[in-house]
Amino acid sequence: MYDQELDELIQKESQYYLSVIDLIAAFNAPTRFVRVNEDWGVAQFRSTEGLLNRKPYAGTQNFDAIEALAVRRGCELFGAEHCIVQPLSGSQANLAVYKALLNPGDKILSMSMSSGGHLTHGLKQHIVHDLYEVIHYTVDPKTHLLDYDQIMRIAEQEKPRLIIAGYSAYPRAVDFGRFQEIGNVIEAYVMADISHIAGFVATGLHQNPCKHGIVVTASVKKTLRGTHGGFILCPRELAAVIDRAVFPGYQSSIGLADIVTMARVFFEARSKDFCECQRRVLDHARLMADIFKQRGISLIAGGTDTHMVVLHVGVLGLTGRDAEQRLERIGILTNRNIIPFDPTPPFEASGLRIGTNTVTARGFEAKEIRLLAHCISDALLARHWTHELELDFRSRVAALVARYRDSDTLNDLRRLHGNVE
């Protein structure tokens, strides 16, 4: 039976998304195999529960074989001793690690959200803050960089059971080895949430926390170019307790489609094309950062070593919300972001986070990135916003959208939903 109302909404979303430039750092353009899955057969609706090779249902032997393949590929890709691919998201992976390694009331030392941490690392309104005692470290007030000596001092004073590294809005490289040294001194576990940088870690473009015996969590929808899902990597001696924390500790049923996606993502991440794409993502982020600085726009931490650039738009007389909405009106998607020691309320914020994942995956090269960075700079620096100016920016963005080289996305949507222009 044809569902016209739903189909029209899906086509409307497809038409909209293909007409804008997505610079949201938490998203990406999935690879074609992951994006078009109508050939996956029953994997699209098959689900079960239970750990690998220990499922309490009949007829799961092929499910286990696919899961085992994903697990093996995850271990090989990251050099890990153990991998579990069942967490439904990166957030679920984090919660499972807490359950595995901590008791209620234990201390967690993590970066404050205003400095770049994630809400599951202990935001006051999150359930993690209700279950555990969360202490935060911050970045250096002047450089906005991690201050490892400060983290050591806090760790020695507070004696947390778990230290968290890996962030949601920190654009610089992380020294995971230094974090493990701090953990060793106070006999604490260290967890690295690499959701944003997993693609760089997988391709050797960022330090690998697995080499330091750190517990690692990640999602696959960001730099790994998957859809929704999470995984955990850990030393062999923690495998059993972490697996049990996932099932039955935090969730039950898992979908086969998610496991198929994970297996394929890990497979594609070893390819030359994937590695080259990750290099371009980093190059494009650095190029945008350089142009923003040349145009007089202040950057948090002075630049980037990753896929994201965080702009301090407060000094331009804008809130992050103002900047986000101004760019959205001309067809550029970003997200407002609080910055270190932000005096502005979080819903407004003083920062704007930009990521180069999606535009790189869809085919932008350096020349398009330059045009895009100057377009953003012009829009943010404009003192008097008029309707005529907005139309001019829309025209500039439309011209950039037309330069996408990733025709597969458009062709796939045409095939699935009819004429999507």
C-alpha positions in Angstrom: 0.0 0.0 0.0 1.4 3.4 -1.1 2.1 5.8 1.8 1.9 9.1 -0.1 2.2 11.3 3.0 5.4 9.7 4.3 6.9 9.3 0.8 6.4 13.0 0.1 8.1 13.9 3.4 11.1 11.7 2.6 11.4 13.2 -0.9 11.2 16.6 0.6 14.0 15.8 3.0 16.1 14.3 0.2 15.6 17.4 -2.0 16.5 19.7 0.8 19.6 17.8 1.9 21.0 17.6 -1.6 20.6 21.4 -2.0 22.7 22.3 1.1 26.3 22.0 2.3 26.6 19.9 5.4 29.4 21.0 7.7 28.1 19.4 10.9 31.2 17.7 12.4 29.2 14.8 13.9 27.8 13.6 10.5 29.2 12.2 7.3 28.2 10.9 3.9 28.1 7.1 4.3 29.8 5.0 1.7 27.6 3.7 -1.1 27.4 0.1 0.3 26.3 1.4 3.7 23.9 4.0 2.2 22.0 1.6 -0.3 21.1 -1.6 1.5 18.0 -2.9 -0.3 20.2 -5.8 -1.5 20.9 -6.9 2.1 18.0 -9.3 2.1 16.7 -10.4 5.5 19.6 -8.5 7.3 17.3 -5.5 7.2 14.8 -7.0 9.6 16.6 -9.8 11.4 17.4 -9.3 15.0 18.3 -11.3 18.0 19.9 -10.9 21.5 22.8 -12.5 23.3 26.6 -12.3 23.0 28.6 -13.7 20.1 28.1 -17.5 19.9 26.0 -17.4 23.0 22.6 -16.4 21.7 19.5 -17.9 23.4 17.6 -18.2 20.1 17.6 -20.9 17.4 18.7 -20.2 13.9 21.4 -17.6 14.7 24.4 -19.3 13.2 24.7 -17.0 10.2 24.1 -14.0 12.5 27.0 -15.1 14.7 29.2 -15.6 11.6 28.6 -12.1 10.4 29.1 -10.7 13.9 32.4 -12.7 14.2 33.5 -11.2 11.0 32.8 -7.7 12.2 34.6 -8.4 15.5 37.7 -9.8 13.7 37.9 -6.9 11.3 37.5 -4.4 14.2 40.4 -6.0 16.1 42.6 -6.1 13.0 41.8 -2.5 12.0 42.6 -1.0 15.4 45.1 -3.5 16.7 42.9 -4.4 19.6 42.8 -7.6 21.6 39.0 -7.6 21.9 36.1 -5.9 20.1 32.3 -5.9 20.7 30.1 -4.4 18.0 26.7 -4.7 19.7 26.4 -1.2 21.3 23.6 0.7 19.6 25.5 3.9 19.6 28.7 5.5 20.9 26.7 6.8 23.9 25.6 3.2 24.7 29.2 2.1 24.4 30.2 4.7 27.0 27.5 3.7 29.4 28.4 0.0 29.1 32.1 0.8 29.9 31.0 2.7 33.0 28.9 -0.2 34.1 31.7 -2.7 33.5 34.5 -0.8 35.3 32.7 1.3 38.0 30.4 0.9 40.9 27.7 3.6 41.6 29.3 6.5 43.3 32.8 6.0 41.9 34.6 9.0 40.6 35.0 9.8 36.9 37.5 12.5 35.7 36.5 13.9 32.4 36.7 17.1 30.3 33.9 19.6 31.0 31.4 20.0 28.2 32.3 23.7 27.8 35.9 22.7 27.1 34.8 20.1 24.5 33.6 17.0 26.4 30.6 15.0 25.5 27.3 14.9 27.5 27.8 11.2 28.3 31.1 12.1 29.9 29.2 13.6 32.8 27.0 16.5 31.9 25.1 17.5 35.1 21.7 16.8 33.5 22.8 13.3 32.2 22.2 10.1 34.0 25.9 9.5 34.3 26.0 12.5 36.7 23.3 10.8 38.8 25.1 7.4 39.0 28.7 8.6 39.5 30.7 11.4 41.1 32.0 13.4 38.1 35.0 15.7 38.4 36.0 17.8 35.4 39.2 19.1 34.0 39.4 22.0 31.5 41.6 23.2 28.8 44.2 25.9 29.4 42.4 29.3 29.6 44.8 31.0 27.2 45.6 28.4 24.6 42.5 26.2 24.9 44.8 23.2 24.7 44.9 20.2 27.0 47.0 20.8 30.1 48.3 17.4 31.0 50.0 18.6 34.1 46.7 20.1 35.3 45.0 16.7 34.6 47.7 14.9 36.6 47.3 17.3 39.6 43.5 16.8 39.6 43.9 13.0 39.3 46.3 12.8 42.1 44.1 14.9 44.3 40.7 13.3 43.5 41.8 9.7 42.8 39.1 8.9 40.2 38.4 5.3 39.2 38.1 6.3 35.5 39.7 9.0 33.4 38.1 9.9 30.1 39.9 11.2 27.1 38.5 11.8 23.6 36.0 14.6 22.9 33.1 16.1 21.0 34.4 19.6 20.3 38.2 19.6 21.0 39.9 20.2 17.6 43.5 19.2 18.5 45.3 15.9 18.7 45.2 13.9 21.9 48.2 12.3 23.6 46.6 9.0 24.7 50.0 7.7 26.0 50.1 10.6 28.4 46.7 9.8 29.7 47.7 6.2 30.3 50.7 7.4 32.3 48.4 9.5 34.5 46.1 6.5 34.9 49.0 4.3 35.9 50.2 6.7 38.5 46.8 6.7 40.4 45.8 3.1 39.3 42.8 4.3 37.4 41.2 3.0 34.2 41.5 5.2 31.1 38.8 5.3 28.5 39.3 7.0 25.1 36.1 8.0 23.3 37.3 8.3 19.7 33.9 8.7 18.1 35.0 11.8 16.2 38.5 10.7 15.2 38.0 6.9 14.7 38.7 7.2 10.9 42.0 9.0 11.6 43.0 6.4 14.2 42.1 3.6 11.9 44.3 5.0 9.1 47.3 5.9 11.3 46.6 9.6 11.0 46.1 10.0 14.8 47.7 8.3 17.8 46.0 4.9 18.5 44.9 4.5 22.1 44.7 0.7 21.7 48.5 0.7 21.7 48.5 1.9 25.2 46.1 -0.7 26.6 43.3 1.9 26.9 39.6 1.0 26.7 38.2 2.6 23.5 34.7 3.5 22.6 33.4 4.9 19.3 30.5 5.4 17.0 30.7 4.6 13.3 28.6 7.4 11.8 31.3 10.1 11.9 34.7 9.7 10.3 34.3 6.0 9.8 31.4 6.8 7.3 28.9 4.3 8.7 25.4 4.9 9.9 24.2 4.4 13.5 26.0 2.0 15.8 28.9 1.8 18.3 31.7 -0.5 19.4 34.1 -1.0 22.2 37.8 -2.1 22.0 39.6 -3.3 25.1 42.5 -5.5 26.4 41.7 -9.2 26.6 41.5 -9.2 30.4 38.5 -6.8 30.3 36.6 -8.6 27.6 34.2 -10.7 29.7 33.2 -7.9 32.0 32.7 -5.4 29.2 30.7 -7.9 27.1 28.4 -8.6 30.1 27.9 -4.9 30.6 26.6 -4.6 27.1 24.4 -7.7 27.3 22.5 -8.2 29.5 23.7 -5.1 31.3 22.6 -2.3 29.0 20.6 -3.6 26.1 19.0 -6.7 24.6 18.1 -7.0 21.0 20.5 -6.1 18.2 19.7 -5.7 14.5 21.7 -7.7 11.9 21.8 -4.6 9.6 23.8 -2.7 12.1 26.3 -5.6 12.4 26.5 -5.8 8.6 27.3 -2.1 8.5 30.0 -2.5 11.1 31.7 -5.3 9.2 31.6 -3.4 6.0 32.8 -0.1 7.5 35.8 -1.9 9.0 36.5 -3.5 5.7 36.4 -0.3 3.7 38.5 1.6 6.3 41.5 -0.5 5.2 41.3 0.6 1.6 43.6 3.1 -0.1 40.6 5.2 -1.1 39.4 5.5 2.5 42.8 6.5 3.7 43.2 9.1 1.1 39.7 10.5 1.9 40.7 10.8 5.6 43.9 12.7 4.6 41.8 15.1 2.5 39.4 15.7 5.4 42.3 16.8 7.6 43.9 18.9 4.8 40.5 20.6 4.2 40.0 21.4 7.9 43.4 22.9 8.2 42.8 24.9 5.0 39.6 26.3 6.3 41.2 27.1 9.6 44.0 29.0 7.9 41.5 31.0 5.8 39.3 31.9 8.8 42.4 33.2 10.7 43.5 35.2 7.6 40.0 36.7 7.6 40.4 37.7 11.3 38.1 35.1 12.8 39.3 33.7 16.1 39.6 29.9 16.4 39.4 27.9 19.6 42.8 26.2 20.3 44.2 28.3 17.5 43.4 25.8 14.7 42.9 22.1 14.2 44.5 18.7 13.9 41.3 16.9 13.2 38.2 17.3 11.0 36.7 20.1 13.0 37.2 23.8 13.4 35.6 25.7 16.3 35.0 29.4 15.6 34.7 32.0 18.4 31.9 34.0 16.8 31.2 35.9 20.1 34.0 38.3 19.3 32.2 39.1 16.0 29.1 40.3 17.9 27.2 37.1 17.1 26.0 34.2 19.3 26.6 30.7 18.0 22.9 30.5 17.5 22.9 33.7 15.4 25.8 32.3 13.3 24.2 28.9 12.8 20.9 30.4 11.7 22.5 32.9 9.4 24.4 30.2 7.6 21.4 27.9 7.5 19.4 30.5 5.7 21.9 30.5 2.9 22.2 26.7 2.7 25.2 25.9 5.0 24.6 23.6 7.9 26.7 24.0 11.0 26.1 23.8 14.8 26.4 26.3 17.6 28.8 25.2 20.3 29.8 26.4 23.7 33.5 27.3 24.0 35.9 27.1 26.9 34.7 29.4 29.8 31.8 30.5 27.7 29.9 33.4 29.3 26.9 32.9 27.0 24.1 30.4 27.9 24.5 27.0 26.1 21.4 27.3 23.9 22.9 30.5 22.5 26.7 29.8 22.9 29.6 31.8 21.6 31.1 29.2 19.3 30.3 27.6 15.9 31.6 24.1 15.1 32.4 23.2 11.5 33.5 19.8 10.2 34.9 18.8 6.8 33.7 15.1 6.8 30.7 15.3 4.5 31.9 17.8 1.9 35.1 15.9 1.5 33.3 12.5 1.1 31.1 14.1 -1.5 34.0 15.3 -3.6 35.0 18.8 -2.6 38.6 19.5 -3.4 40.8 22.4 -2.1 39.4 24.9 -4.6 35.9 24.4 -3.4 37.0 24.4 0.3 38.6 27.8 -0.3 35.5 29.2 -1.9 33.4 27.8 0.9 35.6 29.2 3.7 35.5 32.7 2.2 31.7 32.5 1.7 31.3 31.6 5.4 33.7 34.3 6.4 31.9 36.9 4.3 28.6 35.8 5.8 29.8 35.9 9.4 31.6 39.2 9.0 28.7 41.0 7.3 27.7 43.9 9.5 24.3 44.6 7.9 22.3 41.6 6.9 19.8 42.3 4.2 17.5 40.3 2.0 19.5 41.1 -1.1 22.7 40.0 0.6 21.1 36.8 1.7 20.0 36.0 -1.9 23.5 36.7 -3.1 24.9 34.2 -0.6 22.3 31.6 -1.5 23.5 31.9 -5.1 27.1 31.4 -4.1 26.2 28.3 -2.1 24.0 26.9 -4.9 27.0 27.3 -7.3 29.2 25.3 -4.8 26.5 22.6 -4.4 26.5 22.2 -8.1 30.2 21.3 -7.9 29.7 18.2 -5.8 31.4 15.3 -7.6 29.6 12.6 -5.7 26.9 11.8 -8.2 26.2 8.4 -6.6 24.2 10.0 -3.8 21.8 11.8 -6.2 21.5 8.7 -8.5 20.7 6.5 -5.5 18.0 8.8 -4.3 16.5 9.1 -7.8 16.3 5.3 -8.0 14.8 4.9 -4.5 12.4 7.9 -4.5 11.8 8.8 -8.1 12.8 12.2 -9.5 14.8 14.0 -6.9 16.3 17.1 -8.3 
